[in-house]
């Protein structure tokens, strides 16, 4: 695995910490790390709720990046508690596409750490609606 992917994996694994927040909310079962266009790494964890108000780890990491003044990403990795890669859901793919409508196709996404399988968001979302 390339060094940057190792760094992203390590950053994501550092925040994986499954825990109950309340009887209706859990967090940290999945974590994500984003490499921004500037090269900075941002992390986030999933927040799962009893209704649809939760958020995926990828979007949480993206919110962290946006909060810190950046708006472009190069690479994304999401990991489960065992360290294996988790592909982004449709909502996360859509969010990234809307964040970078002219460049989303080039965002790299780790699909399988063991096989070092990386795809682009363009490959995962070949015919975006806009």
Residue, then its C-alpha position, 0 to 999 in steps of 0.5 A: x500500500x502506498x504511504x499516503x494510504x497507510x497514513x490515511x488508514x492509520x488516521x481512520x483507525x485511530x478514531x474507530x471506537x464503537x460506543x453507545x452515546x445514548x440509548x438511541x445513538x451509537x458512534x464510532x463503528x466506522x471511521x473515515x480519513x480524507x486527504x484534502x487537496x492541500x494534503x491535510x488529513x481530516x477524520x470523522x466517525x459514523x453516528x448512527x441514530x434510531x431514525x435517519x438523522x445519523x451521518x456516515x464517517x465519510x461525510x463527518x470527515x468532510x464536514x470536518x474538512x469544510x469546517x476547517x476552510x477546505x473544499x477539495x479532496x484527493x483521497x478517501x478511506x473508510x474503515x470498519x472496526x477490523x480495519x477493512x475498507x468500507x466503500x462509500x454509500x450513495x449519499x456519501x458519493x453524492x455529497x462528494x460529487x456535489x462538493x466537487x462537481x467538476x472534479x469528483x471523478x478524480x477522487x480516489x477511494x480505497x475499496x480493499x486494503x488487503x488487495x490495495x484496490x483503489x478506484x475513482x469516484x468517477x468509476x463508482x458514479x459513472x453517470x451522475x445526474x447533473 
